[in-house]
Amino acid sequence: MAFAFYTSVCLALFVFENGALGKGKIRKFPENFEFGASTAAYQIEGGWDEDGKGLSIWDIATHTEPSYIQDGKTGDVATDSYHLYKRDVEIIKELKLDFYRFSVSWPRILPNGFANKINQPGIDYYNNLINELISNNIKPFVTIYHWDLPQNLQNLGGWTNPAIIDWFGDYAKVLFEKFGDRVKHWITINGAKHICFEGYGSDLKAPFLNMTGIAEYMCTKNVLLSHAKVYHLYDEHYRSLQNGSIGISVYCTWFEPASETLDDYLAAEDSKMFDWGQYMHPIFSKLGDFPKEVKRNVALKSAEQGYPRSRLPELSDDEVTHIQGSADFLGINTYTSRLAYRDASLDGLYAVPSFGDDVGAVFVKDPSWTLSQSNWLAEVPRGLYKLLKEVKRLYDNPSVYITGNGWSTAGGLLDDDRVNYIRSYLNALLDAVNEGSNVKGYSVWSLMDNFEWTHGYTEKFGLYEVDFTSPVKTRTPRKSAFIYKEMIRTKTLDPDYEPENFVEVEEKKIKID
């Protein structure tokens, strides 16, 4: 069926009872609700070859010619947080954040990927950052892995090699030993779909393996087992001493059927399970294991394609038990929604085998949705409401943190579109909370502009604008920073609040008072 048909019907089908935040309607957040901001090591730190740090897959990727990166740039310096972490903590303090979610660079701690050599300057850097946060009453919320795999381990197969389960466990043990006395919130792995599908099943992320239909599923099993190993390591050896919690962050897009047909309904259901269910279901569902939709589709397609067994690796009974329940909380990274459809026009659209062919759906955007600087990111707040309701239904209402949610612009301090986006998504979040969803906190992506992977520096997600031409990488608050700070101060969502002290100045030296 024609693309135009599906994009024309979606407005009526996906209106979501809109739930817009009306003028004058002030909403309260729960008393103990926490606010944060997120970053990732490779995207902000710089210092790519300093003080004994080893090479990551992103160091290699960004120095490859021709470049994989849209603007040809690298994360060699980025926002230079390796040297400017005290300024980062200053702006976190300016915002009055409850917590700061950052990741640790595996090759900065273990330069060759293995635990036989620990890099003391790397330990010192994170100790300094953690101590600076705590001294300013900010909770460190630490992600153990956010995509910067040591290149030495990728040379051995990376996340497709089952040995990585032990390598990851060894790495996490070092972090627990060095930082666990002060860090009380841990995320094992961020965005498994980006690691597995985008890195191993496509050419969207490093290591750009692009072996779709096979490599992403090998990766998924090893990511789940690696996560579970680290959870049990913490649970058995560190929890009673350090009294922290540990979870996983899963990237989620909400999918809605593009029409009222059964085919499109099934396309949307399958899309959810392939996009995020295959990472949540084994951990949070009562039955464990991969979702039935994923197991069925891959098995049927594999048989049709002549494979002697499913391309989706099986989880043994012991592995299912080991993974099931291995999280104290669920981190959700969510930004947008899609309409899904399925019909005869799919024939020949995807490679065989491939992840896309296994899902068997095509995804479109409603033309009425507001678009960001990123071509994949549209503002569809009611998708977050539906996602949270579905997570509550499927997984017995787990504790949830929104660990990544944000909006990209081309730059500039006056970012009303970002303000509108954050308000609309938090409004949808409050709708879900008021209906019983167990959401503990929200972390905006991102604290400041940074290296946005293959998009380089062409997309700006920061509450703070970064002047990348400045020797000190000047951080300047955007309007959204003032709005977010007021939300945190008052624990309210006020659609009419306008910061009186926000001005766009040439010197870009303004601070939040």
N, C-alpha and C positions, 0 to 999 in steps of 0.2 A: 504494500500500500504506500501511497506517496507520502513523502516527508511532510509536505504542506498540510495534508489532512490531519496528521497527528499534532502538529503545532497549532492548528486552528481549533481543535476540540478541547485542548487542555485547560483553557481558562475556566470553562464551566465545570470541568471535572476536578480541578485541583485548587478550588477556591479556599478550602479548609475553614469555612466560616471565618475567614480572614483573621479575626482576633487582633486587629490593629490597636495600638495603644492610643487611646483618645486624649485629646487636649484636656489638661486639667486633672486627669486621672492619675493620681500618685499611688504607686503600689509599694508595699513593704516586702523586703526580703526576710526570710526566717532569721531569728536572732543569732543563731550560730553559723549562718551562711558565710563562707569565706571567699574572698576575691584575690586573684593573682594575675600574673602575666607570665608568658612562656617564651623561651628561646631554645636554641640548640647549639651545641659546641661548635660544629664546623661553620655554622652560619654567622657566628659573632666573634669567635675568639681570635682568629688570626694566629700569629706565632707558629705558622705551620711547620717550620723546620727548626724551631728554637729549643734550647735547653733539653736536648735529648729526646724530643718527641719523634716517634716513628711515622711512617707514611700510612695514610688511610686510602681507601678506594676513591675518596673524593679528591685527595691530593693528586692522585694519579689521573683521574678523569679530567680535572680542570687544567692539567698541564699537557693534555693530549692534543695533537694537531691532526686534522682540523678540530676545532673546539666543539665540544658537546653543548657549550653554554651560549645562550642567545646573544649576549653582548660580549662574549669572548673573555669575560672576567673570571677571577678566581676568588677563593676564600682565604688567600694567603695572609691578608691583613684584616679584611672585613671591617667590623667595628672596633677592632683592636682591643677586645675585652680582656685578652690575656694580660695587657698592660694597664687597661683602664677600668678594671673591675670595680674600683672604688667609686668611680663616677656612675657606673651601673647601679651600685647600691644606693648612691645619692638619689637617683631618679626613682628608684623603687620606694625609697623613704619619702620622697616628695609626693608620690601617689598614695602613700599610706597603705600599700598592699599588705594583705595578711600573709601571703606566701609568694615565693619566686620559684617558678619551675624552670630548671636548667638541666642540661645533660652533661655528662662526663665524657671526655674524649678517650676512648679505649686506647689508641696508640700514644696518647700523652702519658697514660699511666703505665701501660705495658708496651714499649716501643716495637717489639717484634710480635706482639699479640699473645705471647705466652707469659705465664706468671713466674718464670725463672729469673726475670729481670724487671724489677720495679724502678720506675724513673722518679727519683726523689723530687726534682723540680716540679714535676706534674702533681705529685702529692701536695707539695707546698702551695701550689697555685690554688687548688681546690680547698685546702685547709684555710687559706687566707680569705677566699671568697665566702666560705661557710661561716667563718668566725665574724667576718664583717657584717653578714646578714644578721646573725644572731645578736650581735652587739647593738643592732638597730631594731631589734624586736620583730624581725622578719623570718618566717619559717622557710628553711630550704626544702624544696620539693624536688627530688633528684631523679632524673631519668638515667638509667644505667646505659642504655643503648639507643641512640638516635641517628643511625645510618652510617656512622663513620668507622666502618670495619677496618682493622689493620690489613694492609695490602698483603702482608705475608700469609694471613689466613685465607684471603681470597685466592691466592695462588694455589692453595690446597683444596679449593672448592667452596670456601666460604660457607654460607648457610645451606648449601646442598650437601655438605659433608656431615654425617652424624657425629663426627668427633667434635664438632663445634659445641655440642651440648656440654661436654666437659670443659672446653676452653672458656665458654661463657661463664660456667660455674666458678672456674678458677679466678676469672676477672672480677666477678661479683664479690667473691670472698675477700679480695683485696679491698674493695670499696667498703664493705661492711666493717672490716677490721680497722680501716683508717678513718672512716667518717661516721660510722654508725652510732657512735656515742652522742652525736649531735643531730644527725639526720633522722627524722621520724616518719618521713613519707618517701617511699621509694616506688618508682615505676621501672619494671624490668626492661620492657621493650616498647618502643613507640612505633605505631603505624606498621603493623606486620604486612598489610597489603602493599604498602609502598616498598617495603623491603623485598617481598617475594614476587608479586606480580610486576611491579614497575622496574625492579632491579634485575630479576632473573627471568621473568616471563615476557619482558618487553625491553625497549631501549629508552625508557623515560627517566630512569634513575641509575646511578652507579650500582653495580658494575656493568650495566648495559649488556647483560648476557643474551637477552632476547631469544630464549629457548621456550617459547610459549607452549602451554599444554602439558608440560612435563616439569620443568625446573621450578616453577612457582609452587607446585604441590610438594615437591621434595623439600623446598625451603619452608613451607608452612608447617609440615610435621616437625622439622627440627627447631623452628622458632617456638612452637608450643611446648615441646619437650625441654627446650632450654629455659623457657620461662618457668615451667613447673619445677625444674631442678633448682633454680635459684629461689623460688618461693619456699620450697621445702628446706633448702639450706638455711634460709633466714628463720623459718618457723622452728626448726629443730635446734639451731645453735645460737641464734642471736636475739630472737624475740624476747625471751625472758630477761635478758640482760639489757637490751636497748629499748624495748617497749615501743617499737615502731609498727608501721603497717606497710604492706607491699601489694601492688596491683600491676595492671597492664593497661596501656592506652591503645585503643582500637580506632582506626579512622572509619567514619561512617558517613555514607551518603544515604539520604532517604529516597526511596523509589516509589512512585505512584503509577498505576496503570494509565496509559495514555487514552484509553477508551473503556467502555463498559463491557467489552468482550471478555470471555473466559481466557482466551489466549493472552491478552494483555495483563489480566490479573495474575496469571501464572508467571508471566515474564517479570512482573514487579516482585513477586514473592521469591522467585529464583534469584533475582538480582540482589535482593537483600541478603540472602544466605551466602551467595558467593562473595559479596562485597565485605560484609562484616560478620555474618553468622558463622562462617567457617573458623573464625578466630574466637568469637564469644562462646559459641555453643559448646565446644569441648570443655571450657572452663566453668561456665555459669549455668548450664542447663541441668535438669535433674537426671537426664539419661547420659549426658556426656557424649563424646565422639563427635564426628563431623555431622552437620545437618543432613537429614535424609535427602533433601533436594540436591545437595552437592554430590553425595555418594551415588545417587541414582543417575544424575545427568552424566557424570564422568564415566561411570561404569557402562552405561548404554552407548555413549559415544565411542568409548574405547573398544567395545565389542564390534561395533559397526566398522571401525577403522582397522580391525584385524589384530589388535593388541591381545596378547594372551591373558592379560589381567588388566584391571583398572589402572589408569595412569595416576589416580589418587592413591598414595601409599596408605596401606591399612594401619590403623592403630590397634595394637593388641589389647586384650582385656586389661592387662596390667598397666599399659600405657594410658588407656582411657581412665582408669582409676587414679593414676598418678597425676594426670592433668586436671581432672574434675575437682572443682572447689579450690583451685590453687590461686586464689586472689582474695584480698581483703576488701578491695574496691575495684570498680571498673572505671577507667579513664576513657572518655569519649572525645575524639577530635572530630568535629563536624562543622561544615561550612555551607553546604548547599544541598539541593535536591535535583532529581531528574524524573522525567516521564519515561516509562519503559513500554515498548511494544514488541510484538512478535507476529510475523506472518511470512508469506512465501517470498517476500522481497529479501529475506535474510539469506536465501540460498546463494552461496558463493561470496558472501560479504566478508567472512572471516577465514583465516587460514585454518587448515585441518592438519593436525590437531591444534587447538588454541583455547585459551581461557575464554575468549569471546564466543567461540563456537560452543563451548560447554555451557555457558550461561544461556545462549540462544536468545538474546534480546538486543534491541537497539535503543539508545538513549537520546532524548531530545530535551530542549529547554522550551518553556512557554515564552513566546516572544514578548509577553507583557512584563516578564520579570526584569527587575533592575539589574544591570550587569556592572561588574567591577572592572578594574584594570586587567584582571586575569580572565582569560576567555572561558575558563571552566567554572567561574564563581559568580553565581546569581543569588540575589537576596530572596530567600523563600523561608521565612521564619517558621511558618506552621509545620514545615518538615521536621524541625527540632522537636516541636510538641509531639508529633506523631511518633518520632523515633523514641523519645523517652517513654511514651506510653507503651510502645511495643517492647522495649527492653524490660519494663516493669512486668508486662504480661508473660513474656517468654522465660524470664530468668528470675522470677520470684523477687522482684523489686530490690536489686542489689544496691549498695551504696555507690553513688556515681559522682565523679568529678568531671566537669567539662574541662578537659585539659588543653584544648586548642579550638578557638573559634575567632575568626577575624575577617577583615576586609582589606582589599588592596586598592591603592590609588596610584596615580602617576607621580604624586608628590605634592608638596605645598602644605602649609600649616592649617589652612581652613578646610577641614575634612568633614563637612556636614554629612556626606554620604556614609562615612564610617560611623559617625554618631548615630545616624538613623539605623544602620545595620545592627550595631551593638544593642541599641534600645529595643529594636524589634525582636531580636533573638532572646534577649533577657525577658522580654514580655512573654514570649512563647514558653520559655523555661518556667516562669512563674505560674503560667497556666497549668503546666504539668505537675509542678510541685504542689499546687493547691488541690490537685486531684490525686495526690498520694505518692508521686514519684520521689524517690529518696535521693535527691540531688544535694550534695554537701557543699559544693563550691564551683566557681567558674574562673577560668584563666584565659585571658584574651591573648590571641596571637596577633601581634607580638609586642613585647616591651618597646622595641625600636626597630627601625628599618635594618635589614640584614641581607645576606647572600641567599637569594631564593632559588637555590639548586640550579636547574637548567635554565631558569629565567634570569639568573644573575641578579643584577641590581635594577632591573627594569620595572619591578613591582614593589610597591612600598606598603608594608603591612604594619608599620610601627605606630604606637601611640606617640612615640618621639621620632621626629625626623633626624636623620643622621647626615651630616655634611661629610661625605666620603672624600672630598678634596682637602679637607682640613687636616693638618698634622695631628690634631687631638680629636678628630672625628666628632665634632661638636654635636651634642644631643640637645634638641630643642623640642619642647612639648607642643603637640598639635592641640587643636580645640578638643579633640576626643580625649586627650589626657585630662583636661580640666573637667570634662563631663564625667569621666570614669572616676576621678578622685572624689567628686561630689556624691556619686552613687555609693562609694565605699564609706565615706564619712557619715552619710545619713542612713545607710542601709535601705535606700528607697530608689525607685525608678520614677523619675519626675520628667515627663515629656516636655515641660515648659521651661526647665532650668536652662539659663544661659549664663556662662561665666562672665562676670563683669570685668575681670582683669585680664581677659584674653585679647591680645593685640598681635598682629603680624608685623614684625619689625625687621628692618634690614639687618641689624646687628645680630639677630637671632640669639640673644643672650637672656631671654626671658626665662623665668623659673616659676613653678607653682609655689605660691607662698604658703 
